[in-house]
Amino acid sequence: MKLVEYLAPLKGSTQQARILATMYFLERTAGERQFTTGHLRNSMAEARINVRSWNFTARLSAAGHAVHAQGKGVARTWELTDSGREAVEAFAPPLPVAAAAVARRSEAAALRVRIAAIVDVEARDFASEAVDCLEIGAHRAAIVFMWVAAAHEIQERIWKASTPAAITAAAQSHNPRAKTCKKRDDLSEYNEELLLQIAQDQGVIDKNQKAELTKALGLRNSSGHPNKLRPGEHRAKAHIEDIISMLF
C-alpha cells in the first residue's frame, strides 16, 4: 500500500487528522518514528495532497498529547505517542497485515537493541522473551515476562545494596509476619508489593519509580489472571519501554 492510497479515504478529514495519519503510516510501514515538518510536507505532497498553505507546526502543536516534540526550529522533530496511535487507529483505515508485520519487526528490533545493554543475564533473557511475545501479538505474555525481568532486577538491587538483617527489618516493618531473609532466594518469598516497598525503603528506587512500578505490577496482575482484559500492542509495548527506562 502507498501513502496516497492510505490517505484517500480521509480526503474530507481535517489537516491535523491527515498529518497524524501520515505519521502513523510512515511509522508502521517504514519504521520511521521521528519526523520534521519538512519531511511530512514532502511525503504528503508526493501523495498528491495539496499542502502548500498548510501550517504543519500549528496543526501538530494543537494535537495535544497525541504527539511529542523534541528540539527547536527547523531541527524540531515530532513523533506519535501511544495515545496518538490509538487516535489514528480509531479514524483511519486499517493497514494490510503485511505492513503491520513490518512495523512490529522494526519496533521489536529497536527494543532488542536496548535490551542487549542489560547487564544481568537473567533479566536480559526475560526481557528478550517479552519482546518475542510482543512481536507475535501475545500481549499479555509480553507484559508478564517484562514484569519478571523487573522483579528480578529489583531483587538484585536490594540484595546488593543491603544486608539480610536490614531487609528483614524493612519487610517486617510493613508485615510483621514476613519471612526472615537469610539468603538471596528468600526475596522471592515476599509478594511484589512488599518487594517494591522494601526497595524504596532501602533506597534502590525512589518514590516516583515505586509509583510507576506499582502501576506496571497492576497491569501484570491483570494480564496474568483469567479476566476480560485484552491489552493491545501499544499498551504492552509501553509497559516494556517504561520498565526498561526505569530500571535498565
Phi and psi restraints in degrees (value plus and minus 20) as a CYANA .aco file:
   2 LYS   PHI    -119.9   -79.9
   2 LYS   PSI     139.3   179.3
   3 LEU   PHI     -78.8   -38.8
   3 LEU   PSI     -58.9   -18.9
   4 VAL   PHI     -79.9   -39.9
   4 VAL   PSI     -55.5   -15.5
   5 GLU   PHI     -91.0   -51.0
   5 GLU   PSI     -60.6   -20.6
   6 TYR   PHI     -86.5   -46.5
   6 TYR   PSI     -57.8   -17.8
   7 LEU   PHI    -103.3   -63.3
   7 LEU   PSI     -35.5     4.5
   8 ALA   PHI     -74.6   -34.6
   8 ALA   PSI     -65.7   -25.7
   9 PRO   PHI     -88.3   -48.3
   9 PRO   PSI     -31.4     8.6
  10 LEU   PHI    -120.3   -80.3
  10 LEU   PSI      -2.5    37.5
  11 LYS   PHI     -74.1   -34.1
  11 LYS   PSI     -56.6   -16.6
  12 GLY   PHI    -110.7   -70.7
  12 GLY   PSI     -16.0    24.0
  13 SER   PHI    -100.4   -60.4
  13 SER   PSI     149.2   189.2
  14 THR   PHI     -89.2   -49.2
  14 THR   PSI     143.1   183.1
  15 GLN   PHI     -78.8   -38.8
  15 GLN   PSI     -65.2   -25.2
  16 GLN   PHI     -79.2   -39.2
  16 GLN   PSI     -64.2   -24.2
  17 ALA   PHI     -81.3   -41.3
  17 ALA   PSI     -61.4   -21.4
  18 ARG   PHI     -92.3   -52.3
  18 ARG   PSI     -52.1   -12.1
  19 ILE   PHI     -86.8   -46.8
  19 ILE   PSI     -66.1   -26.1
  20 LEU   PHI     -83.1   -43.1
  20 LEU   PSI     -58.6   -18.6
  21 ALA   PHI     -84.8   -44.8
  21 ALA   PSI     -56.3   -16.3
  22 THR   PHI     -84.8   -44.8
  22 THR   PSI     -64.0   -24.0
  23 MET   PHI     -79.4   -39.4
  23 MET   PSI     -63.7   -23.7
  24 TYR   PHI     -83.0   -43.0
  24 TYR   PSI     -65.0   -25.0
  25 PHE   PHI     -82.0   -42.0
  25 PHE   PSI     -66.9   -26.9
  26 LEU   PHI     -87.0   -47.0
  26 LEU   PSI     -55.1   -15.1
  27 GLU   PHI     -86.8   -46.8
  27 GLU   PSI     -63.7   -23.7
  28 ARG   PHI     -98.8   -58.8
  28 ARG   PSI     -46.5    -6.5
  29 THR   PHI    -124.0   -84.0
  29 THR   PSI     -46.8    -6.8
  30 ALA   PHI    -137.6   -97.6
  30 ALA   PSI     -23.0    17.0
  31 GLY   PHI      55.6    95.6
  31 GLY   PSI      -9.4    30.6
  32 GLU   PHI     -98.7   -58.7
  32 GLU   PSI     124.2   164.2
  33 ARG   PHI    -146.4  -106.4
  33 ARG   PSI     -50.4   -10.4
  34 GLN   PHI    -136.3   -96.3
  34 GLN   PSI     116.9   156.9
  35 PHE   PHI    -153.8  -113.8
  35 PHE   PSI     117.2   157.2
  36 THR   PHI    -106.5   -66.5
  36 THR   PSI     141.2   181.2
  37 THR   PHI     -85.4   -45.4
  37 THR   PSI     -51.3   -11.3
  38 GLY   PHI     -84.5   -44.5
  38 GLY   PSI     -61.3   -21.3
  39 HIS   PHI     -84.0   -44.0
  39 HIS   PSI     -63.8   -23.8
  40 LEU   PHI     -85.2   -45.2
  40 LEU   PSI     -61.2   -21.2
  41 ARG   PHI     -81.2   -41.2
  41 ARG   PSI     -65.7   -25.7
  42 ASN   PHI     -86.2   -46.2
  42 ASN   PSI     -60.1   -20.1
  43 SER   PHI     -84.1   -44.1
  43 SER   PSI     -61.5   -21.5
  44 MET   PHI     -93.5   -53.5
  44 MET   PSI     -53.7   -13.7
  45 ALA   PHI     -84.6   -44.6
  45 ALA   PSI     -59.3   -19.3
  46 GLU   PHI     -85.1   -45.1
  46 GLU   PSI     -45.5    -5.5
  47 ALA   PHI    -107.4   -67.4
  47 ALA   PSI      -5.8    34.2
  48 ARG   PHI      43.7    83.7
  48 ARG   PSI      15.7    55.7
  49 ILE   PHI    -118.9   -78.9
  49 ILE   PSI     109.0   149.0
  50 ASN   PHI     -98.7   -58.7
  50 ASN   PSI      76.6   116.6
  51 VAL   PHI    -130.5   -90.5
  51 VAL   PSI      -6.3    33.7
  52 ARG   PHI     -77.8   -37.8
  52 ARG   PSI     -54.9   -14.9
  53 SER   PHI    -119.2   -79.2
  53 SER   PSI     -14.2    25.8
  54 TRP   PHI     -98.6   -58.6
  54 TRP   PSI     118.2   158.2
  55 ASN   PHI    -119.9   -79.9
  55 ASN   PSI      71.6   111.6
  56 PHE   PHI     -83.5   -43.5
  56 PHE   PSI     -60.6   -20.6
  57 THR   PHI     -82.2   -42.2
  57 THR   PSI     -63.0   -23.0
  58 ALA   PHI     -84.4   -44.4
  58 ALA   PSI     -63.1   -23.1
  59 ARG   PHI     -84.7   -44.7
  59 ARG   PSI     -60.8   -20.8
  60 LEU   PHI     -91.9   -51.9
  60 LEU   PSI     -58.0   -18.0
  61 SER   PHI     -83.2   -43.2
  61 SER   PSI     -50.1   -10.1
  62 ALA   PHI    -104.8   -64.8
  62 ALA   PSI     -21.0    19.0
  63 ALA   PHI    -102.3   -62.3
  63 ALA   PSI     -22.5    17.5
  64 GLY   PHI      40.7    80.7
  64 GLY   PSI    -155.4  -115.4
  65 HIS   PHI     -97.5   -57.5
  65 HIS   PSI     -14.5    25.5
  66 ALA   PHI     -95.6   -55.6
  66 ALA   PSI     -38.7     1.3
  67 VAL   PHI    -154.8  -114.8
  67 VAL   PSI     138.9   178.9
  68 HIS   PHI    -146.6  -106.6
  68 HIS   PSI     115.9   155.9
  69 ALA   PHI    -133.7   -93.7
  69 ALA   PSI     126.6   166.6
  70 GLN   PHI    -155.8  -115.8
  70 GLN   PSI     121.6   161.6
  71 GLY   PHI      63.4   103.4
  71 GLY   PSI    -195.4  -155.4
  72 LYS   PHI    -156.9  -116.9
  72 LYS   PSI     141.6   181.6
  73 GLY   PHI      41.4    81.4
  73 GLY   PSI    -165.3  -125.3
  74 VAL   PHI     -88.7   -48.7
  74 VAL   PSI     -39.6     0.4
  75 ALA   PHI    -106.1   -66.1
  75 ALA   PSI     -23.5    16.5
  76 ARG   PHI     -83.3   -43.3
  76 ARG   PSI     116.7   156.7
  77 THR   PHI    -139.1   -99.1
  77 THR   PSI     134.8   174.8
  78 TRP   PHI    -146.5  -106.5
  78 TRP   PSI     123.5   163.5
  79 GLU   PHI    -161.8  -121.8
  79 GLU   PSI     132.8   172.8
  80 LEU   PHI     -93.1   -53.1
  80 LEU   PSI     122.6   162.6
  81 THR   PHI    -110.8   -70.8
  81 THR   PSI     153.9   193.9
  82 ASP   PHI     -79.6   -39.6
  82 ASP   PSI     -58.3   -18.3
  83 SER   PHI     -83.3   -43.3
  83 SER   PSI     -57.7   -17.7
  84 GLY   PHI     -85.6   -45.6
  84 GLY   PSI     -61.6   -21.6
  85 ARG   PHI     -82.7   -42.7
  85 ARG   PSI     -64.2   -24.2
  86 GLU   PHI     -83.2   -43.2
  86 GLU   PSI     -56.7   -16.7
  87 ALA   PHI     -85.0   -45.0
  87 ALA   PSI     -64.1   -24.1
  88 VAL   PHI     -84.1   -44.1
  88 VAL   PSI     -62.4   -22.4
  89 GLU   PHI     -81.7   -41.7
  89 GLU   PSI     -43.8    -3.8
  90 ALA   PHI     -98.4   -58.4
  90 ALA   PSI     -47.1    -7.1
  91 PHE   PHI    -136.9   -96.9
  91 PHE   PSI     -37.1     2.9
  92 ALA   PHI    -115.9   -75.9
  92 ALA   PSI     139.6   179.6
  93 PRO   PHI     -87.8   -47.8
  93 PRO   PSI     130.1   170.1
  94 PRO   PHI     -88.5   -48.5
  94 PRO   PSI     126.9   166.9
  95 LEU   PHI    -101.2   -61.2
  95 LEU   PSI     132.5   172.5
  96 PRO   PHI     -78.2   -38.2
  96 PRO   PSI     132.0   172.0
  97 VAL   PHI     -75.6   -35.6
  97 VAL   PSI     -60.1   -20.1
  98 ALA   PHI     -82.0   -42.0
  98 ALA   PSI     -60.7   -20.7
  99 ALA   PHI     -87.1   -47.1
  99 ALA   PSI     -60.6   -20.6
 100 ALA   PHI     -84.1   -44.1
 100 ALA   PSI     -56.6   -16.6
 101 ALA   PHI     -85.6   -45.6
 101 ALA   PSI     -59.2   -19.2
 102 VAL   PHI     -80.7   -40.7
 102 VAL   PSI     -63.2   -23.2
 103 ALA   PHI     -84.6   -44.6
 103 ALA   PSI     -62.8   -22.8
 104 ARG   PHI     -81.9   -41.9
 104 ARG   PSI     -60.5   -20.5
 105 ARG   PHI     -84.7   -44.7
 105 ARG   PSI     -59.6   -19.6
 106 SER   PHI     -85.2   -45.2
 106 SER   PSI     -64.9   -24.9
 107 GLU   PHI     -86.5   -46.5
 107 GLU   PSI     -60.0   -20.0
 108 ALA   PHI     -83.6   -43.6
 108 ALA   PSI     -59.5   -19.5
 109 ALA   PHI     -83.6   -43.6
 109 ALA   PSI     -59.6   -19.6
 110 ALA   PHI     -85.5   -45.5
 110 ALA   PSI     -59.8   -19.8
 111 LEU   PHI     -86.8   -46.8
 111 LEU   PSI     -57.4   -17.4
 112 ARG   PHI     -85.7   -45.7
 112 ARG   PSI     -51.4   -11.4
 113 VAL   PHI     -82.5   -42.5
 113 VAL   PSI     -62.4   -22.4
 114 ARG   PHI     -89.9   -49.9
 114 ARG   PSI     -58.9   -18.9
 115 ILE   PHI     -87.8   -47.8
 115 ILE   PSI     -52.9   -12.9
 116 ALA   PHI     -80.1   -40.1
 116 ALA   PSI     -41.5    -1.5
 117 ALA   PHI    -105.3   -65.3
 117 ALA   PSI     -26.0    14.0
 118 ILE   PHI     -89.6   -49.6
 118 ILE   PSI     105.4   145.4
 119 VAL   PHI     -94.3   -54.3
 119 VAL   PSI     -65.8   -25.8
 120 ASP   PHI     -88.9   -48.9
 120 ASP   PSI     105.9   145.9
 121 VAL   PHI     -84.5   -44.5
 121 VAL   PSI     -64.9   -24.9
 122 GLU   PHI     -85.4   -45.4
 122 GLU   PSI     -64.7   -24.7
 123 ALA   PHI     -81.0   -41.0
 123 ALA   PSI     -61.4   -21.4
 124 ARG   PHI     -83.1   -43.1
 124 ARG   PSI     -60.8   -20.8
 125 ASP   PHI     -85.7   -45.7
 125 ASP   PSI     -62.7   -22.7
 126 PHE   PHI     -83.9   -43.9
 126 PHE   PSI     -62.5   -22.5
 127 ALA   PHI     -84.6   -44.6
 127 ALA   PSI     -57.7   -17.7
 128 SER   PHI     -83.9   -43.9
 128 SER   PSI     -59.8   -19.8
 129 GLU   PHI     -85.4   -45.4
 129 GLU   PSI     -54.9   -14.9
 130 ALA   PHI     -80.7   -40.7
 130 ALA   PSI     -62.7   -22.7
 131 VAL   PHI     -89.6   -49.6
 131 VAL   PSI     -56.8   -16.8
 132 ASP   PHI     -76.2   -36.2
 132 ASP   PSI     -64.2   -24.2
 133 CYS   PHI     -87.1   -47.1
 133 CYS   PSI     -61.9   -21.9
 134 LEU   PHI     -79.2   -39.2
 134 LEU   PSI     -61.8   -21.8
 135 GLU   PHI     -85.1   -45.1
 135 GLU   PSI     -50.7   -10.7
 136 ILE   PHI    -117.0   -77.0
 136 ILE   PSI     -15.8    24.2
 137 GLY   PHI      68.9   108.9
 137 GLY   PSI      -9.3    30.7
 138 ALA   PHI    -107.8   -67.8
 138 ALA   PSI      56.1    96.1
 139 HIS   PHI     -89.0   -49.0
 139 HIS   PSI     -61.2   -21.2
 140 ARG   PHI     -84.1   -44.1
 140 ARG   PSI     -62.0   -22.0
 141 ALA   PHI     -83.8   -43.8
 141 ALA   PSI     -58.4   -18.4
 142 ALA   PHI     -80.8   -40.8
 142 ALA   PSI     -61.9   -21.9
 143 ILE   PHI     -84.3   -44.3
 143 ILE   PSI     -63.6   -23.6
 144 VAL   PHI     -85.3   -45.3
 144 VAL   PSI     -67.5   -27.5
 145 PHE   PHI     -82.9   -42.9
 145 PHE   PSI     -57.8   -17.8
 146 MET   PHI     -88.8   -48.8
 146 MET   PSI     -53.9   -13.9
 147 TRP   PHI     -86.7   -46.7
 147 TRP   PSI     -57.4   -17.4
 148 VAL   PHI     -79.0   -39.0
 148 VAL   PSI     -61.6   -21.6
 149 ALA   PHI     -80.6   -40.6
 149 ALA   PSI     -61.7   -21.7
 150 ALA   PHI     -85.0   -45.0
 150 ALA   PSI     -66.5   -26.5
 151 ALA   PHI     -81.4   -41.4
 151 ALA   PSI     -61.6   -21.6
 152 HIS   PHI     -81.6   -41.6
 152 HIS   PSI     -64.2   -24.2
 153 GLU   PHI     -83.3   -43.3
 153 GLU   PSI     -61.7   -21.7
 154 ILE   PHI     -85.1   -45.1
 154 ILE   PSI     -62.5   -22.5
 155 GLN   PHI     -78.8   -38.8
 155 GLN   PSI     -64.2   -24.2
 156 GLU   PHI     -82.0   -42.0
 156 GLU   PSI     -63.1   -23.1
 157 ARG   PHI     -83.8   -43.8
 157 ARG   PSI     -63.7   -23.7
 158 ILE   PHI     -81.2   -41.2
 158 ILE   PSI     -67.3   -27.3
 159 TRP   PHI     -83.7   -43.7
 159 TRP   PSI     -58.7   -18.7
 160 LYS   PHI     -95.3   -55.3
 160 LYS   PSI     -48.4    -8.4
 161 ALA   PHI    -113.4   -73.4
 161 ALA   PSI     -31.5     8.5
 162 SER   PHI    -155.2  -115.2
 162 SER   PSI    -187.1  -147.1
 163 THR   PHI    -144.7  -104.7
 163 THR   PSI     137.8   177.8
 164 PRO   PHI     -74.5   -34.5
 164 PRO   PSI     -59.5   -19.5
 165 ALA   PHI     -85.5   -45.5
 165 ALA   PSI     -62.8   -22.8
 166 ALA   PHI     -88.4   -48.4
 166 ALA   PSI     -57.8   -17.8
 167 ILE   PHI     -83.5   -43.5
 167 ILE   PSI     -65.6   -25.6
 168 THR   PHI     -80.7   -40.7
 168 THR   PSI     -64.2   -24.2
 169 ALA   PHI     -81.2   -41.2
 169 ALA   PSI     -62.8   -22.8
 170 ALA   PHI     -84.8   -44.8
 170 ALA   PSI     -63.7   -23.7
 171 ALA   PHI     -83.4   -43.4
 171 ALA   PSI     -65.7   -25.7
 172 GLN   PHI     -96.6   -56.6
 172 GLN   PSI     -35.8     4.2
 173 SER   PHI     -90.3   -50.3
 173 SER   PSI     -43.6    -3.6
 174 HIS   PHI    -121.9   -81.9
 174 HIS   PSI     -47.9    -7.9
 175 ASN   PHI    -164.4  -124.4
 175 ASN   PSI      77.2   117.2
 176 PRO   PHI     -75.2   -35.2
 176 PRO   PSI     -39.7     0.3
 177 ARG   PHI    -115.6   -75.6
 177 ARG   PSI     -13.9    26.1
 178 ALA   PHI     -83.2   -43.2
 178 ALA   PSI     126.3   166.3
 179 LYS   PHI     -85.7   -45.7
 179 LYS   PSI     125.3   165.3
 180 THR   PHI     -89.1   -49.1
 180 THR   PSI     109.3   149.3
 181 CYS   PHI    -108.8   -68.8
 181 CYS   PSI     101.0   141.0
 182 LYS   PHI    -138.2   -98.2
 182 LYS   PSI     -49.6    -9.6
 183 LYS   PHI    -160.1  -120.1
 183 LYS   PSI     147.1   187.1
 184 ARG   PHI     -74.2   -34.2
 184 ARG   PSI     -62.2   -22.2
 185 ASP   PHI     -87.1   -47.1
 185 ASP   PSI     -38.1     1.9
 186 ASP   PHI     -85.3   -45.3
 186 ASP   PSI     -42.7    -2.7
 187 LEU   PHI     -82.1   -42.1
 187 LEU   PSI     -47.5    -7.5
 188 SER   PHI     -89.6   -49.6
 188 SER   PSI     -35.0     5.0
 189 GLU   PHI     -99.7   -59.7
 189 GLU   PSI     -35.1     4.9
 190 TYR   PHI    -106.7   -66.7
 190 TYR   PSI     117.9   157.9
 191 ASN   PHI     -86.1   -46.1
 191 ASN   PSI     138.6   178.6
 192 GLU   PHI     -93.2   -53.2
 192 GLU   PSI     -44.9    -4.9
 193 GLU   PHI     -84.7   -44.7
 193 GLU   PSI     -62.6   -22.6
 194 LEU   PHI     -86.7   -46.7
 194 LEU   PSI     -58.8   -18.8
 195 LEU   PHI     -78.4   -38.4
 195 LEU   PSI     -62.8   -22.8
 196 LEU   PHI     -84.8   -44.8
 196 LEU   PSI     -58.8   -18.8
 197 GLN   PHI     -85.6   -45.6
 197 GLN   PSI     -62.2   -22.2
 198 ILE   PHI     -81.3   -41.3
 198 ILE   PSI     -62.9   -22.9
 199 ALA   PHI     -79.6   -39.6
 199 ALA   PSI     -61.5   -21.5
 200 GLN   PHI     -87.7   -47.7
 200 GLN   PSI     -63.5   -23.5
 201 ASP   PHI     -80.0   -40.0
 201 ASP   PSI     -56.0   -16.0
 202 GLN   PHI    -107.7   -67.7
 202 GLN   PSI     -19.9    20.1
 203 GLY   PHI      59.1    99.1
 203 GLY   PSI      -3.2    36.8
 204 VAL   PHI    -110.3   -70.3
 204 VAL   PSI     -35.8     4.2
 205 ILE   PHI    -156.7  -116.7
 205 ILE   PSI     135.3   175.3
 206 ASP   PHI    -117.5   -77.5
 206 ASP   PSI    -199.4  -159.4
 207 LYS   PHI     -80.4   -40.4
 207 LYS   PSI     -63.6   -23.6
 208 ASN   PHI     -87.7   -47.7
 208 ASN   PSI     -60.8   -20.8
 209 GLN   PHI     -82.1   -42.1
 209 GLN   PSI     -61.9   -21.9
 210 LYS   PHI     -80.6   -40.6
 210 LYS   PSI     -61.9   -21.9
 211 ALA   PHI     -81.9   -41.9
 211 ALA   PSI     -64.1   -24.1
 212 GLU   PHI     -90.3   -50.3
 212 GLU   PSI     -58.4   -18.4
 213 LEU   PHI     -89.1   -49.1
 213 LEU   PSI     -50.7   -10.7
 214 THR   PHI     -84.5   -44.5
 214 THR   PSI     -58.5   -18.5
 215 LYS   PHI     -83.4   -43.4
 215 LYS   PSI     -63.0   -23.0
 216 ALA   PHI     -83.4   -43.4
 216 ALA   PSI     -58.3   -18.3
 217 LEU   PHI     -84.4   -44.4
 217 LEU   PSI     -60.1   -20.1
 218 GLY   PHI     -80.6   -40.6
 218 GLY   PSI     -61.2   -21.2
 219 LEU   PHI     -86.3   -46.3
 219 LEU   PSI     -59.5   -19.5
 220 ARG   PHI     -81.0   -41.0
 220 ARG   PSI     -64.9   -24.9
 221 ASN   PHI     -81.1   -41.1
 221 ASN   PSI     -62.3   -22.3
 222 SER   PHI     -87.5   -47.5
 222 SER   PSI     -55.0   -15.0
 223 SER   PHI     -98.1   -58.1
 223 SER   PSI     -43.6    -3.6
 224 GLY   PHI    -116.5   -76.5
 224 GLY   PSI     -15.9    24.1
 225 HIS   PHI    -148.0  -108.0
 225 HIS   PSI     132.8   172.8
 226 PRO   PHI     -82.6   -42.6
 226 PRO   PSI     100.2   140.2
 227 ASN   PHI    -187.4  -147.4
 227 ASN   PSI    -193.7  -153.7
 228 LYS   PHI    -112.6   -72.6
 228 LYS   PSI     -16.6    23.4
 229 LEU   PHI     -84.8   -44.8
 229 LEU   PSI     110.3   150.3
 230 ARG   PHI    -149.7  -109.7
 230 ARG   PSI      59.0    99.0
 231 PRO   PHI     -81.6   -41.6
 231 PRO   PSI     117.9   157.9
 232 GLY   PHI    -103.9   -63.9
 232 GLY   PSI     157.3   197.3
 233 GLU   PHI     -79.1   -39.1
 233 GLU   PSI     -63.7   -23.7
 234 HIS   PHI     -87.7   -47.7
 234 HIS   PSI     -56.0   -16.0
 235 ARG   PHI     -87.6   -47.6
 235 ARG   PSI     -62.7   -22.7
 236 ALA   PHI     -85.7   -45.7
 236 ALA   PSI     -62.5   -22.5
 237 LYS   PHI     -84.7   -44.7
 237 LYS   PSI     -61.4   -21.4
 238 ALA   PHI     -83.3   -43.3
 238 ALA   PSI     -58.3   -18.3
 239 HIS   PHI     -79.9   -39.9
 239 HIS   PSI     -65.3   -25.3
 240 ILE   PHI     -85.3   -45.3
 240 ILE   PSI     -67.3   -27.3
 241 GLU   PHI     -82.8   -42.8
 241 GLU   PSI     -61.1   -21.1
 242 ASP   PHI     -83.0   -43.0
 242 ASP   PSI     -63.8   -23.8
 243 ILE   PHI     -88.1   -48.1
 243 ILE   PSI     -60.7   -20.7
 244 ILE   PHI     -78.9   -38.9
 244 ILE   PSI     -66.0   -26.0
 245 SER   PHI     -84.3   -44.3
 245 SER   PSI     -58.2   -18.2
 246 MET   PHI     -98.3   -58.3
 246 MET   PSI     -56.3   -16.3
 247 LEU   PHI    -134.1   -94.1
 247 LEU   PSI     -39.3     0.7
